[in-house]
Amino acid sequence: MLHLDRVRTPAQLKQFIDFPYRLYRGNACWVPPLRRHEWETLQPAFNPAFAHSEAAFWLAREEGRIVGRVAGIVNRRYNEEQGEQSARFGWLDFVDDREVSAALFSTLENWARGQGMLKLHGPLGFCDLDRQGLLVEGFDEPGTLYTQYNHPYYGPHLEALGYRKEADWVEYSLTGASGDFRRVGEIARETCRFWRLSLPRPRNFSEMQPYVGDFFRVFNESYRGLYGFASLSEAQQEFFNQRFLRWIHPDYACVVADRSGRLVAIGLGMPSLTVALQRSRGRFLPFGWWHLWRALRRNDRVDLLLVGVLPEWQGRGLNAVLMWEITLACHRNGVVQVETGPELECNRKVQAMWRHYGARPHKRRRCLVKCL
């Protein structure tokens, strides 16, 4: 018999985190998240997003066996900024059983109504730096550290429950094959000369710290208005500074400053951790750190995490400056493939630049919505 348990104890939370490791065992495309990161993200004691969010987690069990999980989130900061009454769902995984998915969403929808919400959308996390989007194309492509993989049957299950497309993100594989990225370099050099831009080059995590405040200011301002985005609080900024910026290879961290020294654009990439995470099964200890350390030091693949340009500087060639700096770093380090992060399908300005790199669109993710 199927029943749902709300997660209330550390033991249940551990089961919640562990479930996808069993569901995707043997799947060559699934990339396990770091278990430590999952544990910290889902607890108020660690994640400052809980200061402006409510969250609830459920496990579906059948004859004592876990067969599904889901999280419900109400991000008050997002609702205030967007003028909405929306709940989010995330951390969604389930076996291919319509009864299981129906039970998960029935419970979740009742909870959202009880919070006074008028719609439910997802998959989304607490913020834009969590994994988000339901994979609807590219099931035979390996994932990345920061993107979610799911089985192909997830989409039909949600559509049968009344969920419909609200937004799509697309991803590209860049190899440089048949591309002419030298044109990007020409645009970058002319842009820097004309606008008198400078390119500070922090060489390690410590040297990046003076830029952290401005980095997240540019992130908040450049991403504001994009689908699903909620600005990060100061506490969240420090949370992600310690979690992600510590992993960034300085060669792939690019910041652009105007003539007064004020940061106006940011770009971040990192050596791919896909294989390292798969080998470590998402564990840092006892030997997972070795796989991660090796991947960060020597790697011929890079994941492009984000590119942000202040609104008043958009359309002035700064995207080319960021990409050219990362391109040069890739050539120095023998990188043969770059994977872009998810970008909204309507983001034509960025997508126009990928044509210089022999881009291959290979994944699509979707946010679905249902009115309650």
C-alpha positions in Angstrom: 0.0 0.0 0.0 1.3 3.5 -0.9 1.6 6.2 1.7 3.5 9.5 2.0 5.6 10.5 5.0 6.6 14.1 5.6 10.3 14.4 6.4 10.8 15.5 10.0 13.9 13.7 11.3 17.6 13.6 10.3 17.1 9.9 9.4 14.2 10.7 7.1 16.2 13.5 5.5 19.1 11.1 4.8 16.6 8.7 3.1 15.3 11.7 1.1 18.8 12.5 -0.1 19.8 8.9 -0.8 16.8 7.9 -2.9 18.1 9.1 -6.3 21.4 7.4 -5.8 19.4 4.1 -5.9 17.0 5.2 -8.6 19.8 6.1 -11.0 22.3 3.4 -10.1 24.0 2.3 -13.3 22.8 5.3 -15.3 25.8 6.7 -17.3 24.2 10.2 -17.7 23.2 10.9 -14.1 25.6 13.0 -12.1 25.2 12.7 -8.4 25.2 15.9 -6.4 27.6 16.1 -3.5 25.7 14.6 -0.6 27.2 17.1 1.8 25.9 19.9 -0.3 22.4 18.3 -0.4 22.4 17.9 3.4 23.3 21.6 3.9 20.9 22.9 1.3 17.9 21.2 2.8 18.4 22.3 6.4 17.6 25.8 8.0 20.7 25.5 10.2 22.9 25.8 7.1 21.0 27.3 4.2 20.2 31.0 4.7 17.4 30.8 2.1 15.2 29.5 4.9 15.2 33.0 6.4 12.7 34.0 3.6 11.4 30.6 2.5 9.2 27.8 3.8 9.9 24.2 2.7 8.5 20.8 3.2 9.7 17.4 2.0 7.9 14.1 1.4 8.8 10.5 0.8 6.5 8.1 -0.9 6.7 4.5 0.4 5.2 1.3 -0.9 5.4 -1.8 1.3 8.2 -0.1 3.2 10.2 0.7 0.0 10.9 4.3 -1.0 9.4 4.9 -4.4 9.4 8.7 -4.7 10.3 12.1 -3.2 9.4 15.7 -3.6 10.1 19.1 -2.0 7.7 22.0 -1.8 9.1 25.6 -1.4 7.5 29.0 -0.9 10.1 31.6 -1.6 8.7 34.8 -0.1 11.4 37.0 -1.6 10.6 35.7 -5.1 6.9 36.3 -4.6 7.4 39.8 -3.3 9.8 40.7 -6.2 7.5 39.2 -8.8 4.1 40.1 -7.3 3.0 36.4 -7.3 1.6 33.8 -4.9 3.6 30.9 -6.2 4.9 27.7 -4.6 7.8 25.7 -6.1 8.4 22.0 -6.4 11.9 20.5 -6.6 14.0 17.5 -5.6 11.5 15.5 -7.6 12.2 11.8 -8.2 9.9 8.8 -8.6 9.6 5.3 -10.1 7.6 4.9 -13.3 4.2 4.5 -11.5 1.3 6.9 -12.2 -0.1 6.3 -8.7 3.1 7.4 -7.1 3.5 10.6 -9.0 -0.2 11.4 -8.5 0.1 10.9 -4.7 3.2 13.1 -4.5 1.6 16.0 -6.3 -1.7 15.7 -4.6 0.0 16.0 -1.3 2.2 18.9 -2.5 -0.7 20.8 -4.1 -2.7 20.6 -0.9 0.3 21.9 1.1 0.7 24.8 -1.4 -3.0 25.7 -1.1 -2.6 25.7 2.7 0.2 28.3 2.3 -2.2 30.5 0.4 -0.5 29.9 -3.0 -2.3 30.2 -6.3 0.0 28.2 -8.5 2.7 25.6 -8.3 5.7 25.5 -10.7 9.0 23.8 -11.1 11.3 22.0 -10.9 12.9 24.9 -9.1 15.2 25.2 -6.1 15.4 27.8 -3.4 17.2 30.1 -5.8 18.7 30.2 -9.3 21.9 28.6 -8.2 20.1 25.3 -7.2 19.4 22.6 -9.8 16.3 23.4 -11.8 14.4 22.4 -14.9 12.9 19.1 -16.0 15.0 17.5 -18.7 12.9 17.0 -21.8 15.6 16.5 -24.4 19.1 15.1 -24.2 18.5 12.0 -22.1 21.6 10.4 -23.7 23.9 13.3 -22.7 25.8 13.3 -19.4 24.8 16.0 -16.9 26.9 18.4 -14.9 27.6 19.4 -11.3 24.8 22.0 -11.4 22.1 20.5 -13.6 19.5 17.9 -12.9 19.0 14.7 -14.8 15.8 12.8 -14.8 14.2 9.8 -16.6 12.2 10.4 -19.8 8.9 9.3 -18.2 8.9 12.3 -15.8 7.4 14.7 -18.4 4.4 12.6 -19.4 3.6 11.9 -15.7 3.4 15.7 -15.0 1.5 16.5 -18.2 -1.1 13.8 -17.2 -1.5 15.6 -13.8 -2.3 18.9 -15.6 1.1 20.6 -15.6 2.0 22.7 -18.7 5.1 24.4 -20.1 5.9 27.8 -18.6 9.5 28.3 -19.7 12.3 26.3 -21.3 16.1 26.5 -21.0 18.5 25.2 -23.6 22.1 24.1 -23.4 24.9 23.9 -26.0 28.1 21.9 -26.4 30.9 24.1 -27.8 33.9 22.5 -29.5 35.1 25.3 -31.9 34.6 22.9 -34.8 33.6 24.8 -37.9 33.4 27.9 -35.8 35.3 31.2 -36.2 35.8 32.3 -32.6 38.5 34.7 -33.7 35.7 37.1 -34.6 34.8 37.1 -30.9 38.4 38.2 -30.0 38.2 41.1 -32.5 34.9 42.3 -30.9 36.4 41.9 -27.4 39.5 43.9 -28.1 37.5 46.7 -29.8 35.0 46.8 -26.9 37.7 47.1 -24.3 39.5 49.9 -26.2 36.3 51.9 -27.0 34.9 51.7 -23.4 38.2 51.7 -21.6 37.5 48.6 -19.8 39.9 46.7 -17.5 40.1 43.0 -16.7 41.2 42.3 -13.1 42.7 38.8 -12.9 42.4 37.2 -9.4 44.8 34.2 -9.2 43.2 32.3 -6.4 40.3 32.2 -4.0 41.8 34.7 -1.6 42.4 37.2 -4.4 38.8 36.8 -5.5 37.4 37.8 -2.1 37.7 41.6 -2.6 35.4 41.2 -5.6 32.8 39.0 -4.0 30.4 41.8 -3.0 30.5 43.4 -6.5 30.3 40.0 -8.1 27.0 39.2 -6.5 25.7 42.7 -7.1 26.3 42.2 -10.8 24.7 38.7 -10.6 21.5 40.1 -8.8 21.1 43.0 -11.2 21.8 41.2 -14.4 19.6 38.2 -13.7 16.7 40.2 -12.2 13.6 39.8 -14.3 14.7 36.4 -15.7 12.2 33.6 -15.2 12.2 32.1 -11.7 15.0 34.4 -10.4 15.0 35.7 -6.8 17.8 38.0 -5.7 20.3 36.6 -3.2 20.5 38.0 0.3 23.9 38.9 1.8 23.8 35.7 3.8 23.1 33.6 0.7 25.9 35.4 -1.1 28.4 34.3 1.5 26.9 30.8 1.5 27.6 30.4 -2.3 30.9 32.2 -2.0 32.1 29.4 0.3 30.3 26.6 -1.6 31.1 27.5 -5.3 33.7 30.2 -5.7 36.2 28.1 -3.7 36.0 25.5 -6.5 36.5 28.0 -9.3 39.7 27.7 -11.3 41.0 31.3 -11.5 41.7 30.9 -15.3 37.9 30.6 -15.8 36.9 33.5 -13.5 36.5 36.7 -15.6 35.4 40.1 -14.2 35.2 43.3 -16.3 35.5 46.7 -14.7 34.6 50.1 -16.2 37.0 53.1 -16.3 36.3 53.9 -12.6 37.1 50.3 -11.5 33.5 49.3 -10.9 32.6 45.7 -11.9 30.1 45.7 -14.8 30.3 42.1 -16.0 31.1 38.6 -14.7 31.8 35.2 -16.3 32.4 31.9 -14.5 33.4 28.5 -15.7 35.0 25.5 -14.1 36.7 22.2 -15.1 34.0 19.6 -15.5 33.3 17.5 -12.4 30.9 15.1 -14.2 33.2 12.1 -14.2 34.7 12.8 -10.8 31.3 13.0 -9.2 30.2 9.8 -10.9 33.3 8.0 -9.6 32.9 9.3 -6.1 29.2 8.6 -6.0 28.7 12.1 -4.6 30.9 11.5 -1.5 33.8 13.7 -0.6 35.2 11.1 1.8 37.0 8.8 2.0 38.4 9.1 -1.6 36.0 11.4 -3.4 38.2 14.4 -2.8 40.9 12.8 -4.9 38.7 12.5 -8.0 37.5 16.1 -7.5 41.0 17.4 -7.0 42.3 15.7 -10.1 39.4 17.0 -12.2 40.0 20.5 -11.1 43.7 20.4 -11.8 43.8 18.6 -15.2 40.7 18.5 -17.4 40.0 18.9 -21.1 36.4 19.9 -20.5 34.9 23.0 -18.9 31.4 23.9 -17.8 30.3 27.5 -18.3 28.4 28.3 -15.1 27.1 31.9 -15.7 27.6 35.1 -17.6 26.2 38.3 -16.3 26.3 41.9 -17.6 24.7 44.9 -15.9 21.5 46.0 -17.7 22.9 49.4 -18.7 26.0 47.7 -20.2 24.1 45.0 -22.2 24.4 45.2 -26.0 27.8 46.9 -25.8 30.0 43.8 -26.6 30.8 42.7 -23.0 29.6 39.2 -23.6 32.3 38.9 -26.2 34.9 40.2 -23.7 33.9 37.5 -21.1 33.8 34.7 -23.6 37.1 35.6 -25.2 38.9 35.6 -21.9 37.5 32.2 -21.1 38.3 31.0 -24.7 42.0 32.0 -24.2 42.1 30.1 -20.9 40.6 27.0 -22.6 43.3 27.1 -25.2 46.1 27.5 -22.7 44.8 24.5 -20.7 44.1 22.2 -23.7 40.3 22.2 -23.3 38.5 20.6 -26.2 34.8 21.0 -25.2 32.8 23.6 -23.2 29.3 23.0 -22.0 27.1 26.0 -21.5 24.8 26.4 -18.6 21.0 26.4 -19.1 19.8 29.6 -20.7 16.3 30.7 -21.5 15.3 29.7 -25.0 14.4 33.4 -25.7 18.0 34.6 -24.9 18.9 35.2 -28.5 21.8 37.6 -27.8 23.9 35.0 -26.0 22.8 32.2 -28.4 24.0 34.4 -31.4 27.5 34.3 -30.0 27.6 30.5 -29.8 27.6 30.3 -33.6 31.2 31.4 -33.6 32.1 28.2 -31.6 30.5 25.5 -33.7 27.7 25.2 -31.1 25.5 22.0 -30.9 22.2 22.4 -29.0 21.9 19.1 -27.1 19.7 19.6 -24.0 16.4 21.2 -23.1 14.9 21.8 -19.7 11.4 22.8 -18.8 9.6 24.5 -16.0 6.0 23.4 -15.7 3.1 25.1 -14.0 -0.3 24.4 -12.7 -2.9 26.8 -11.3 -4.2 25.6 -7.9 
